[in-house]
């Protein structure tokens, strides 16, 4: 809420950026200027919103609750920094950190940064910003960022009814060491046009807890963007990461992803005329557990999975639809269950490739129907390397129902 109030203030103040360059300003909690330093401008967030924010300025938010009661729209801002004072602390959940500076939106409030560059937000908690429209799937996001170069660090965005943070056609964005709690969509990322140059999107060391969707990414056109998701933790959300794309130039790297208690952890939909034209997607050193739906549902080619563990997931750990998956390193499927394919379920024609160092281990997986470890109904499976000594597939027949705990294949081709 505090972050939402802060952004709203930033948006309104951006209208007056043309008034000149600033330096240092303070923002005090509503009706409490007692913390203000001497001889430095210090007002509450709504007073700033009614006036202006200056380029090349730093705005320090003093600890306390900052109620924001109007939307902010900042256009063409440059070199703006909004920083909360105080030390981050444990929030409403053990996975959530929050700042002692709380920006809380009152009513239907949205904060927008449009066509800005060099934006920094840090050490702020934003609550209740953004709202949905009754009877509709749409709404108004809490914080909208359409900028070139932005850094969000030690932020806590909480309890947005719709989208807490909307990044739209934003280039070179870093979200670091931040918490997202009980939002509709915690981060919604939309690339809707061809970027003039390659862009970078980084989400590092962030926690997403009890949201409908943690990260929702939509990539249209020929977007050339490098997406780096590192050390992200997903807890008790319906969808962890949901990516839909018609683009072919992007590159996605997910490293040290940890999830627990989600529905679907990673839902990938690549709408392309040819699987071979799909971008490369790499998932490494990740631990996926206790998902209630398919942990990974992949509809894309060129997916690399390395040194990952899938455990205690329901409705299959890995579902493949028109996907080319290459395994590297040691990968474990442990105690997963599903109707078909507790470990891996080939849903529509897909392929598994094993690198020379790949090792797949299936332990105590089970299925209600067929394929406790792997279930393949129709697609052909190719092992592309000469040596596959580290891989096994065991089929014990149907007489004693062992196919429910090992593997099941129907109409498949194995080749080297």
C-alpha positions in Angstrom: 0.0 0.0 0.0 2.8 2.4 0.9 4.5 1.7 -2.4 1.3 2.4 -4.2 0.9 5.7 -2.4 4.4 6.5 -3.2 4.0 5.7 -6.9 0.8 7.7 -7.0 2.7 10.7 -5.6 5.5 10.1 -8.1 3.1 10.1 -11.0 1.4 13.4 -10.1 4.7 15.0 -9.3 6.1 14.0 -12.7 3.7 16.5 -14.3 5.9 19.3 -13.0 9.2 17.8 -14.0 9.7 20.5 -16.5 9.8 23.1 -13.7 13.4 22.4 -13.2 16.0 20.1 -11.6 15.7 19.2 -7.9 18.0 17.5 -5.4 16.8 16.1 -2.1 13.2 16.0 -0.7 11.5 14.2 2.2 8.1 12.7 2.5 6.5 12.4 6.0 3.6 10.2 7.0 0.2 11.9 6.9 -0.3 14.5 9.6 3.1 13.7 11.2 5.9 16.0 10.2 7.8 15.3 13.4 10.6 13.3 11.6 11.3 16.0 9.1 14.8 17.4 9.0 15.4 21.1 9.2 15.9 23.2 6.1 14.9 20.5 3.6 11.5 20.3 1.8 9.3 17.8 3.6 5.6 17.2 2.9 3.2 14.3 2.8 2.7 12.3 -0.3 -0.6 13.9 -1.4 1.0 17.4 -1.1 3.7 16.3 -3.5 1.1 14.7 -5.8 -0.7 18.0 -6.0 2.5 19.9 -7.0 5.4 18.4 -8.9 8.3 16.0 -8.9 11.6 17.3 -10.3 14.1 15.5 -12.5 17.4 14.4 -11.0 15.9 14.2 -7.6 15.8 11.8 -4.6 12.7 11.5 -2.5 13.2 10.0 0.9 10.1 8.5 2.6 10.1 8.6 6.4 8.9 5.5 8.4 5.1 5.3 9.0 1.9 5.0 7.0 1.5 7.2 3.9 -2.1 7.1 2.7 -2.4 7.9 -1.0 -5.9 9.0 -2.0 -5.4 10.0 -5.6 -3.9 8.5 -8.7 -0.5 9.6 -10.0 0.6 9.9 -13.6 4.2 10.8 -14.3 5.2 11.3 -17.9 8.7 12.0 -19.3 10.4 11.8 -15.9 14.2 11.3 -15.7 16.6 10.2 -13.0 14.0 9.9 -10.2 14.7 8.0 -7.0 12.2 7.1 -4.4 13.7 5.5 -1.3 12.2 4.5 2.0 14.0 5.0 5.3 14.5 2.2 7.8 15.4 -1.5 7.9 13.4 -4.2 6.2 11.5 -6.5 8.6 9.4 -9.7 8.5 5.9 -9.0 7.1 2.5 -10.7 7.4 4.0 -14.0 6.3 7.3 -15.7 7.0 8.2 -15.5 3.3 7.4 -11.8 3.1 9.7 -8.9 4.0 8.4 -5.4 4.2 9.6 -1.8 4.8 8.6 0.3 7.8 7.5 2.8 5.1 4.0 1.8 4.0 2.3 3.5 1.1 -1.4 2.5 1.3 -3.8 3.3 -1.5 -7.2 4.6 -0.4 -10.0 4.0 -2.9 -9.4 3.4 -6.6 -5.8 4.5 -7.0 -3.2 3.8 -9.7 0.4 5.1 -10.0 1.9 5.3 -13.6 5.3 6.1 -14.9 5.1 6.6 -18.6 8.0 7.3 -21.1 10.4 7.8 -18.2 14.1 6.8 -17.9 16.4 5.9 -15.0 13.9 5.2 -12.3 14.8 3.7 -8.9 12.3 2.5 -6.2 13.6 0.9 -3.0 12.7 0.0 0.6 9.0 0.7 0.2 5.9 -1.3 1.1 2.9 -0.7 -1.2 -0.5 -2.0 -0.2 -4.0 -2.2 -1.7 -3.1 -0.4 -4.9 -4.9 -1.4 -8.1 -8.4 -2.8 -8.4 -10.4 -5.1 -10.6 -13.7 -4.3 -12.3 -16.7 -6.2 -10.9 -18.0 -8.8 -13.4 -14.9 -8.4 -15.6 -11.5 -10.1 -16.0 -9.9 -6.7 -16.4 -9.1 -3.9 -13.9 -6.6 -1.2 -13.1 -3.0 -2.1 -12.0 -1.5 -0.6 -8.9 1.9 0.4 -10.3 2.5 0.9 -14.0 6.0 1.2 -15.3 6.8 2.1 -19.0 10.4 3.2 -18.7 13.9 2.7 -20.0 16.1 1.5 -17.2 14.4 0.9 -13.8 15.6 -0.7 -10.6 13.2 -1.9 -8.0 14.9 -3.3 -4.9 13.7 -4.3 -1.4 10.2 -3.6 -2.3 7.1 -5.2 -0.9 3.9 -5.2 -2.9 0.9 -6.5 -1.1 -2.9 -7.1 -1.5 -3.5 -5.7 -4.9 -6.9 -6.9 -6.2 -5.6 -7.1 -9.8 -2.1 -6.4 -11.0 0.4 -5.2 -8.3 3.2 -4.3 -10.8 2.6 -3.9 -14.5 5.7 -3.6 -16.7 4.6 -2.6 -20.2 7.2 -2.3 -23.1 9.8 -1.5 -20.4 13.5 -2.0 -21.2 16.4 -2.9 -18.9 14.4 -3.7 -15.8 15.7 -5.2 -12.5 13.5 -6.4 -9.7 15.7 -7.5 -6.8 15.2 -8.8 -3.3 11.5 -8.0 -3.2 8.3 -9.6 -1.8 4.9 -10.0 -3.4 2.0 -11.1 -1.2 -1.7 -11.8 -1.8 -2.0 -10.1 -5.2 -4.1 -11.0 -8.1 -1.1 -10.8 -10.5 2.0 -9.9 -8.6 4.0 -8.9 -11.8 2.4 -8.7 -15.2 5.0 -8.1 -18.0 3.8 -7.1 -21.5 6.0 -6.6 -24.5 3.7 -5.5 -27.3 6.0 -4.0 -29.9 9.5 -4.5 -31.4 12.1 -3.1 -29.1 14.7 -0.9 -30.8 17.5 -3.0 -29.3 18.0 -6.1 -27.1 16.5 -5.6 -23.7 17.1 -7.2 -20.3 14.6 -8.2 -17.7 15.9 -9.6 -14.4 13.9 -10.8 -11.4 16.4 -11.9 -8.7 15.9 -13.2 -5.2 12.2 -12.4 -4.9 9.4 -14.2 -3.1 5.9 -14.6 -4.4 3.3 -15.8 -1.8 -0.5 -16.5 -2.0 -1.2 -14.8 -5.3 -3.2 -16.0 -8.2 -0.2 -15.6 -10.5 3.3 -14.7 -9.5 4.9 -13.7 -12.8 2.7 -13.4 -15.9 4.6 -12.7 -19.1 3.1 -11.9 -22.6 5.5 -11.4 -25.5 4.2 -10.3 -28.8 5.9 -9.3 -32.1 9.6 -9.8 -32.6 10.6 -8.8 -29.1 14.3 -9.4 -28.4 14.6 -9.6 -24.7 16.8 -11.6 -22.3 14.7 -12.8 -19.3 16.7 -13.8 -16.2 14.8 -15.3 -13.3 17.2 -16.2 -10.5 16.6 -17.5 -6.9 12.9 -16.9 -7.1 10.7 -18.6 -4.5 7.0 -19.4 -5.2 4.6 -20.3 -2.4 0.9 -21.3 -2.4 -0.1 -19.6 -5.6 -2.4 -20.9 -8.4 0.2 -20.2 -11.1 3.9 -19.5 -10.3 5.1 -18.4 -13.8 2.8 -18.1 -16.8 4.4 -17.2 -20.1 2.5 -16.8 -23.4 4.5 -15.8 -26.5 4.3 -15.3 -30.2 7.9 -13.9 -30.2 10.9 -15.9 -31.3 13.9 -13.8 -30.3 13.6 -13.9 -26.5 15.8 -16.0 -24.3 14.6 -17.3 -20.9 17.0 -18.4 -18.1 15.5 -19.8 -14.9 18.1 -20.7 -12.2 17.6 -21.8 -8.6 13.8 -21.6 -8.8 12.1 -23.0 -5.7 8.4 -23.7 -5.4 6.1 -25.2 -2.8 2.4 -25.6 -2.7 1.5 -24.0 -6.0 -1.0 -25.2 -8.6 1.1 -25.0 -11.8 4.6 -23.7 -11.3 5.5 -23.0 -14.9 3.0 -22.8 -17.7 4.6 -22.1 -21.1 2.7 -21.5 -24.2 4.7 -20.7 -27.4 2.4 -19.8 -30.3 4.7 -20.4 -33.3 4.3 -22.0 -36.7 7.4 -24.1 -36.2 8.8 -25.6 -33.0 12.3 -25.3 -34.4 11.9 -21.5 -34.5 11.1 -21.3 -30.8 13.5 -19.5 -28.5 15.9 -21.4 -26.1 14.6 -21.8 -22.6 17.0 -23.1 -19.8 15.9 -24.3 -16.4 18.7 -25.2 -14.0 19.3 -26.1 -10.3 15.6 -25.8 -9.4 13.5 -27.6 -6.8 9.7 -28.0 -7.6 7.5 -29.6 -4.9 4.0 -30.1 -3.7 2.2 -28.7 -6.8 -1.5 -29.6 -7.0 -1.6 -29.4 -10.8 1.1 -30.2 -13.4 4.2 -28.6 -12.0 5.5 -27.8 -15.4 3.3 -27.7 -18.5 5.5 -27.0 -21.5 4.2 -26.2 -25.0 7.4 -25.1 -26.7 10.6 -26.4 -28.3 14.2 -26.0 -27.2 13.8 -26.5 -23.5 16.8 -27.4 -21.5 16.4 -28.9 -18.0 19.5 -29.3 -15.8 20.1 -30.6 -12.3 16.4 -30.2 -11.2 14.3 -32.1 -8.6 10.6 -32.6 -8.9 9.0 -34.1 -5.8 5.6 -34.7 -4.2 3.7 -33.1 -7.1 0.2 -34.2 -8.2 -1.3 -34.5 -11.7 2.2 -35.2 -13.1 5.4 -33.4 -12.4 6.2 -32.6 -16.1 3.6 -32.4 -18.9 4.9 -32.0 -22.5 2.9 -30.7 -25.5 4.8 -30.3 -28.8 8.0 -29.8 -26.8 11.6 -30.7 -27.4 13.3 -31.2 -24.0 17.0 -31.8 -23.4 18.1 -33.0 -20.0 21.6 -32.2 -18.6 23.2 -33.3 -15.3 21.3 -35.1 -12.5 17.5 -34.8 -12.5 15.2 -36.5 -10.0 11.5 -37.3 -10.0 10.5 -38.4 -6.5 7.0 -39.3 -5.1 5.0 -37.6 -7.9 1.6 -38.9 -8.8 -0.8 -38.4 -11.7 -3.6 -39.9 -13.6 -1.1 -40.8 -16.4 2.6 -40.3 -16.0 3.4 -39.4 -12.4 6.9 -38.2 -13.4 6.6 -37.2 -17.0 3.5 -37.3 -19.2 3.8 -36.9 -23.0 0.4 -35.3 -23.8 1.0 -34.4 -27.5 3.9 -35.3 -29.8 7.1 -34.3 -27.9 10.7 -35.4 -27.7 13.3 -36.0 -25.0 17.0 -35.6 -25.7 19.6 -36.7 -23.2 23.0 -35.1 -23.2 26.0 -37.4 -22.5 26.1 -36.4 -18.8 22.3 -36.7 -18.2 21.0 -38.9 -15.5 17.3 -39.3 -14.8 16.1 -40.9 -11.6 12.5 -41.9 -10.9 11.8 -42.9 -7.3 8.4 -43.8 -5.9 6.3 -42.2 -8.6 2.8 -43.6 -9.3 -0.2 -43.1 -11.6 -3.9 -43.9 -11.3 -4.0 -45.4 -14.8 -0.6 -45.8 -16.6 3.0 -44.7 -16.4 4.1 -44.1 -12.9 7.4 -42.8 -14.0 6.7 -41.9 -17.7 3.6 -42.1 -19.7 3.8 -41.9 -23.5 0.7 -42.6 -25.6 1.6 -41.5 -29.1 4.7 -39.4 -29.7 8.0 -40.8 -30.8 10.9 -40.6 -28.4 14.4 -40.0 -29.7 17.7 -40.4 -27.9 20.0 -38.3 -30.0 23.4 -39.4 -28.5 25.2 -42.7 -29.2 25.6 -43.5 -25.5 22.4 -43.7 -23.3 23.9 -46.0 -20.7 22.8 -43.7 -17.8 19.1 -43.8 -18.9 16.7 -46.6 -18.4 13.1 -47.2 -19.1 11.5 -50.3 -17.5 8.3 -51.8 -18.7 7.1 -54.7 -16.7 3.8 -55.5 -18.4 0.2 -55.2 -17.3 -0.5 -58.6 -15.6 0.3 -57.4 -12.1 -0.5 -53.7 -12.7 3.2 -52.7 -12.4 2.7 -50.3 -15.3 1.2 -48.0 -12.8 4.5 -47.5 -11.0 7.1 -47.9 -13.7 6.4 -46.8 -17.3 4.0 -47.2 -20.1 4.6 -46.8 -23.8 2.2 -47.1 -26.7 3.3 -46.7 -30.4 6.7 -45.1 -29.8 10.0 -45.2 -31.7 13.4 -45.3 -30.0 16.5 -44.5 -32.2 20.0 -43.4 -32.0 
